[in-house]
């Protein structure tokens, strides 16, 4: 069943000469390579699940404990590449996705998994997820597909050996009842451990096949970000918000974070971020023109134990 947005959206106004009241310094702290220990301003991912912030950049892996920055590169560590695409921690181990293999880091030793020493299907790793049972899920750029690692055994899923719809996996997320949801270049796939159920533009109201992110709220609602905007899916009904029917200023959604108040923080490729209150249908838009956001290309938004939001952009990090 396809639902449209029937309720008129509330869009908070952006700053302009006629409306100077919009808060300019919305973000409390900005970090870049000139005022911090960041080695590069192009930030691909942030893990803020513990007090140690873990940062994936285009030129190395960086950690920050609130006072000390540590930088890891191919020059001073066992990293196989300085291009870090994603980082994921379970509290004990940190998994680092690079352009030349996957790294398991225990705080002292880096163990490298690549195509020459493991069944991992691609060295160019794009996304990581750790499910509630402790399995690691690894998504690759085009060519590799999806891999599961239980600490001993690798299981690889591709379109040739399974019903995975595409071998370019942008993100993986576990839902509240044990399913794995996969964002691909050909729609969304739900994996229950044995069967892939696929949703694409041909068999569902999904607005675009290029899906970048899926976030799941406390009610097990799936929020899907694609090149067609933001889509809400409750396992039965679909509702898409785009530039034409809502306060979403750009359809190119790249990241979605759902905070402790169940508010959505949406990052876009070219228009900064939007805070969306679904209950009130209220949209607040912050970009480099109306706030102190350092860049309009947002790759990742995450929040941690203190509820602060860390925003990874292509020109440093903003904290709210």
Backbone torsions as a table, in degrees:
resi	resn	phi	psi	omega
1	UNK	NA	128.5	-178.7
2	UNK	-100.7	124.3	177.6
3	UNK	-109.0	142.5	174.6
4	UNK	-102.4	166.4	179.4
5	UNK	-83.9	97.4	-175.8
6	UNK	-85.3	-25.3	-177.7
7	UNK	-83.1	134.0	-179.1
8	UNK	-67.5	131.8	-177.0
9	UNK	-79.3	146.1	170.1
10	UNK	-96.0	122.2	-178.9
11	UNK	-115.9	114.5	178.1
12	UNK	-67.2	134.0	-173.9
13	UNK	-68.1	148.6	175.5
14	UNK	-85.9	161.4	178.2
15	UNK	-66.9	135.5	173.2
16	UNK	-151.2	177.5	179.1
17	UNK	-63.4	-30.2	179.6
18	UNK	-86.0	-9.9	-177.9
19	UNK	-139.7	73.9	-174.7
20	UNK	-80.7	3.1	-172.4
21	UNK	-79.4	-17.5	-178.5
22	UNK	-60.0	134.8	-179.0
23	UNK	-63.7	123.1	-178.5
24	UNK	-79.9	-48.0	-177.3
25	UNK	-90.0	63.9	-179.2
26	UNK	-67.1	-32.0	-177.6
27	UNK	-96.9	127.6	-171.7
28	UNK	-73.7	-31.4	-175.9
29	UNK	-141.2	139.4	174.6
30	UNK	-122.4	133.1	176.9
31	UNK	-119.7	134.8	173.6
32	UNK	-147.3	-177.0	-173.4
33	UNK	-72.8	-9.9	178.9
34	UNK	-97.4	-23.3	-176.8
35	UNK	-116.5	8.6	-178.0
36	UNK	-151.7	-171.4	178.3
37	UNK	-87.7	8.1	177.0
38	UNK	-60.8	132.4	-179.6
39	UNK	-86.1	-18.8	-177.4
40	UNK	-151.6	148.5	-178.0
41	UNK	-89.7	-11.7	178.6
42	UNK	-87.2	103.0	-173.6
43	UNK	-101.6	122.2	-177.0
44	UNK	-95.0	-31.8	-176.0
45	UNK	-160.5	156.2	175.8
46	UNK	-139.3	134.2	170.5
47	UNK	-109.9	118.5	-178.0
48	UNK	-123.4	37.9	-177.8
49	UNK	-80.6	-16.4	175.8
50	UNK	-130.6	-178.7	179.8
51	UNK	-69.9	-15.5	175.4
52	UNK	-91.4	111.9	179.9
53	UNK	-78.7	130.7	-177.4
54	UNK	-117.8	127.6	-165.5
55	UNK	-127.1	129.1	176.0
56	UNK	-99.9	122.0	179.1
57	UNK	-121.8	173.5	177.4
58	UNK	-75.6	-5.4	-176.1
59	UNK	-138.6	29.8	177.0
60	UNK	140.3	174.0	-179.9
61	UNK	-108.0	133.1	-173.2
62	UNK	-129.3	140.7	172.3
63	UNK	-122.5	153.4	-179.1
64	UNK	-145.7	123.9	-177.2
65	UNK	-103.0	12.2	-178.0
66	UNK	105.1	-17.7	177.4
67	UNK	-140.2	-33.6	-175.7
68	UNK	-115.8	132.1	174.8
69	UNK	-101.9	134.3	173.4
70	UNK	-121.0	133.7	-177.2
71	UNK	-117.2	131.1	177.8
72	UNK	-118.9	127.9	177.1
73	UNK	-135.8	178.5	176.2
74	UNK	-65.3	-20.2	-178.0
75	UNK	-79.7	-30.0	-175.2
76	UNK	-121.3	8.7	-179.7
77	UNK	-151.0	-176.0	179.7
78	UNK	-89.0	9.5	177.7
79	UNK	-52.5	132.8	-179.3
80	UNK	-82.9	-11.8	179.1
81	UNK	-157.7	149.2	175.9
82	UNK	-85.0	-11.4	178.5
83	UNK	-84.7	103.9	-178.1
84	UNK	-104.0	119.5	-174.4
85	UNK	-96.0	-29.8	-177.7
86	UNK	-158.2	157.6	176.6
87	UNK	-144.3	139.8	-177.9
88	UNK	-145.4	133.0	-179.2
89	UNK	-123.7	144.0	173.8
90	UNK	-106.0	10.9	-178.7
91	UNK	99.3	-29.8	178.1
92	UNK	-109.4	-48.0	179.7
93	UNK	-110.2	149.5	172.4
94	UNK	-117.8	129.5	178.0
95	UNK	-105.0	130.7	-174.8
96	UNK	-122.3	119.9	-179.4
97	UNK	-94.2	123.4	-178.6
98	UNK	-121.7	177.9	175.8
99	UNK	-81.0	0.1	-179.3
100	UNK	-141.8	43.9	176.6
101	UNK	121.2	173.7	-179.2
102	UNK	-108.0	138.6	-177.2
103	UNK	-115.9	130.9	169.0
104	UNK	-104.0	121.1	-175.7
105	UNK	-122.8	122.6	-177.9
106	UNK	-101.0	10.2	-178.7
107	UNK	103.4	-16.7	177.6
108	UNK	-135.1	-35.9	-176.1
109	UNK	-121.2	135.8	174.4
110	UNK	-103.1	124.8	175.3
111	UNK	-108.7	128.7	-174.1
112	UNK	-103.0	131.5	171.7
113	UNK	-113.6	124.9	176.8
114	UNK	-143.0	-176.1	-174.8
115	UNK	-69.6	-18.2	-178.8
116	UNK	-87.8	-20.9	-177.2
117	UNK	-123.2	5.9	-179.4
118	UNK	-155.5	170.2	177.8
119	UNK	-79.8	6.5	-179.7
120	UNK	-54.5	131.9	-167.6
121	UNK	-81.1	-11.1	179.6
122	UNK	-155.0	148.0	176.3
123	UNK	-85.4	-13.6	-177.6
124	UNK	-97.7	92.8	-172.4
125	UNK	-92.1	133.8	-174.4
126	UNK	-110.5	-36.0	-172.3
127	UNK	-146.4	154.3	-177.2
128	UNK	-139.1	146.6	172.9
129	UNK	-149.9	144.6	173.4
130	UNK	-116.4	119.3	-176.1
131	UNK	-82.5	171.3	-176.5
132	UNK	-60.1	-20.9	178.5
133	UNK	-92.6	1.1	176.0
134	UNK	95.2	1.0	176.9
135	UNK	-72.2	141.0	174.1
136	UNK	-94.0	133.4	176.5
137	UNK	-114.1	130.8	-173.2
138	UNK	-123.1	120.5	175.9
139	UNK	-107.1	141.5	-176.7
140	UNK	-113.9	166.7	168.0
141	UNK	-68.4	176.4	-174.0
142	UNK	-50.3	125.4	176.5
143	UNK	121.0	-22.1	-174.0
144	UNK	-105.9	-38.1	-177.2
145	UNK	85.6	-141.9	-172.7
146	UNK	-123.5	139.3	176.9
147	UNK	-131.9	144.8	174.2
148	UNK	-115.2	136.7	180.0
149	UNK	-131.9	120.2	-178.0
150	UNK	-96.4	12.6	-177.9
151	UNK	102.4	-18.8	178.9
152	UNK	-132.0	-47.2	-172.6
153	UNK	-110.8	135.2	173.5
154	UNK	-98.1	137.2	171.3
155	UNK	-125.5	124.6	-174.3
156	UNK	-110.3	133.7	177.6
157	UNK	-120.2	127.6	175.8
158	UNK	-136.1	169.0	175.5
159	UNK	-61.3	-21.5	-178.4
160	UNK	-82.4	-24.5	-179.0
161	UNK	-117.9	4.9	-179.6
162	UNK	-156.7	-174.4	178.7
163	UNK	-95.4	17.4	172.4
164	UNK	-57.3	127.1	-169.8
165	UNK	-74.2	-20.4	-177.1
166	UNK	-159.7	149.7	-178.1
167	UNK	-93.2	8.9	170.3
168	UNK	-103.0	109.4	-174.2
169	UNK	-111.9	112.7	-176.8
170	UNK	-82.3	-36.4	-179.9
171	UNK	-157.3	158.3	178.4
172	UNK	-136.3	137.8	178.1
173	UNK	-146.0	142.7	176.7
174	UNK	-94.2	136.6	179.1
175	UNK	-90.0	-172.4	-172.8
176	UNK	-78.3	-8.8	-177.1
177	UNK	-124.4	17.4	171.5
178	UNK	100.1	-1.6	177.0
179	UNK	-82.3	153.2	175.0
180	UNK	-107.5	127.4	179.5
181	UNK	-108.9	130.8	-172.1
182	UNK	-121.3	127.2	173.7
183	UNK	-91.7	125.3	-177.7
184	UNK	-130.5	176.2	176.0
185	UNK	-78.9	2.1	175.4
186	UNK	-137.1	48.6	175.0
187	UNK	97.2	-162.3	-174.8
188	UNK	-108.7	142.0	175.8
189	UNK	-129.5	135.9	173.7
190	UNK	-107.9	127.4	-179.0
191	UNK	-117.4	120.4	-177.7
192	UNK	-97.8	10.7	-178.6
193	UNK	106.3	-17.8	178.0
194	UNK	-137.8	-31.8	-174.5
195	UNK	-126.4	136.3	171.8
196	UNK	-93.9	125.3	173.1
197	UNK	-109.7	120.3	-170.2
198	UNK	-107.7	142.6	176.3
199	UNK	-126.2	123.1	178.5
200	UNK	-138.7	-174.2	-176.1
201	UNK	-71.0	-15.4	-179.3
202	UNK	-86.3	-32.5	-173.7
203	UNK	-115.9	6.4	-179.2
204	UNK	-152.8	171.4	176.1
205	UNK	-79.0	9.9	175.9
206	UNK	-52.5	127.9	-170.2
207	UNK	-78.9	-19.0	-175.6
208	UNK	-154.8	142.6	-176.6
209	UNK	-76.6	-22.8	-178.4
210	UNK	-84.5	96.0	-176.2
211	UNK	-103.6	130.1	-175.2
212	UNK	-106.8	-29.4	-173.2
213	UNK	-154.3	147.0	170.0
214	UNK	-132.2	126.0	173.7
215	UNK	-119.7	147.8	-173.4
216	UNK	-124.5	126.3	-176.7
217	UNK	-88.6	-175.7	-175.1
218	UNK	-65.9	-19.2	178.7
219	UNK	-95.8	12.4	-179.6
220	UNK	65.6	24.2	173.7
221	UNK	-80.7	134.3	178.3
222	UNK	-93.7	128.6	175.4
223	UNK	-111.1	118.2	-169.2
224	UNK	-113.1	125.9	177.1
225	UNK	-106.9	127.0	-177.7
226	UNK	-141.5	-173.8	173.2
227	UNK	-74.9	0.7	177.6
228	UNK	-109.6	10.6	178.1
229	UNK	110.4	-150.8	-178.2
230	UNK	-110.0	126.7	-178.3
231	UNK	-121.3	132.7	176.2
232	UNK	-103.2	129.4	-177.5
233	UNK	-134.3	119.6	-178.3
234	UNK	-104.5	23.1	-178.0
235	UNK	81.2	-3.3	175.7
236	UNK	-137.0	-51.4	-176.1
237	UNK	-103.4	145.0	178.0
238	UNK	-115.3	140.1	175.9
239	UNK	-144.6	120.0	-178.0
240	UNK	-109.9	134.0	175.0
241	UNK	-108.2	127.7	178.8
242	UNK	-140.2	-171.5	-176.9
243	UNK	-65.4	-23.0	-175.8
244	UNK	-87.6	-27.2	-171.5
245	UNK	-122.9	9.9	-175.6
246	UNK	-154.6	-173.3	176.4
247	UNK	-86.8	9.0	176.2
248	UNK	-71.0	119.7	-173.9
249	UNK	-82.9	-11.2	-179.0
250	UNK	-155.1	139.2	-177.0
251	UNK	-80.0	-9.9	-175.0
252	UNK	-85.6	81.9	-177.4
253	UNK	-88.4	128.3	-175.9
254	UNK	-116.8	-23.7	-178.3
255	UNK	-151.3	145.8	177.7
256	UNK	-137.2	125.4	173.1
257	UNK	-119.7	134.8	178.3
258	UNK	-109.1	115.7	-172.1
259	UNK	-84.5	-174.5	-174.7
260	UNK	-68.6	-15.9	176.4
261	UNK	-98.0	10.5	-179.0
262	UNK	64.6	24.8	172.3
263	UNK	-87.3	143.0	178.8
264	UNK	-94.3	133.7	173.1
265	UNK	-114.3	117.6	-169.5
266	UNK	-116.9	124.1	177.7
267	UNK	-104.3	139.0	-175.3
268	UNK	-122.1	161.1	177.9
269	UNK	-92.4	76.1	175.6
270	UNK	130.6	-7.9	179.6
271	UNK	-135.2	26.9	174.7
272	UNK	70.7	-132.9	-175.9
273	UNK	-129.4	158.5	173.9
274	UNK	-129.8	135.6	169.3
275	UNK	-99.6	124.2	-173.8
276	UNK	-121.4	120.4	172.9
277	UNK	-98.4	104.1	-174.9
278	UNK	-64.7	-39.8	-177.5
279	UNK	-60.7	-41.9	-178.4
280	UNK	-95.7	-5.3	-173.5
281	UNK	52.3	48.2	-176.0
282	UNK	-111.7	131.0	-177.4
283	UNK	-119.8	132.0	173.6
284	UNK	-124.0	125.6	-172.2
285	UNK	-112.2	128.9	178.2
286	UNK	-127.7	125.1	176.8
287	UNK	-136.8	-175.2	-177.0
288	UNK	-69.7	-14.2	179.4
289	UNK	-90.0	-27.8	-176.4
290	UNK	-116.3	6.8	179.8
291	UNK	-153.7	-176.2	177.9
292	UNK	-93.0	20.5	171.6
293	UNK	-59.4	128.7	-172.4
294	UNK	-75.7	-15.8	-177.0
295	UNK	-161.8	147.5	-177.4
296	UNK	-86.5	-6.8	177.8
297	UNK	-97.6	107.8	-173.7
298	UNK	-109.9	121.2	-177.3
299	UNK	-95.5	-25.6	-174.2
300	UNK	-160.2	138.1	169.9
301	UNK	-127.6	131.6	176.7
302	UNK	-144.6	156.7	174.9
303	UNK	-126.6	153.6	-175.8
304	UNK	-116.7	-160.1	-174.8
305	UNK	-63.9	-25.2	180.0
306	UNK	-96.5	8.8	177.3
307	UNK	70.4	1.8	176.1
308	UNK	-69.8	142.5	178.0
309	UNK	-97.4	129.9	174.8
310	UNK	-108.4	125.1	-175.0
311	UNK	-113.5	118.5	178.7
312	UNK	-91.4	120.1	-180.0
313	UNK	-120.7	179.4	176.6
314	UNK	-86.6	9.5	174.4
315	UNK	-143.5	49.0	176.2
316	UNK	102.9	-167.4	-174.1
317	UNK	-118.5	138.5	171.6
318	UNK	-116.3	140.8	-179.6
319	UNK	-119.8	135.8	176.7
320	UNK	-127.7	NA	NA
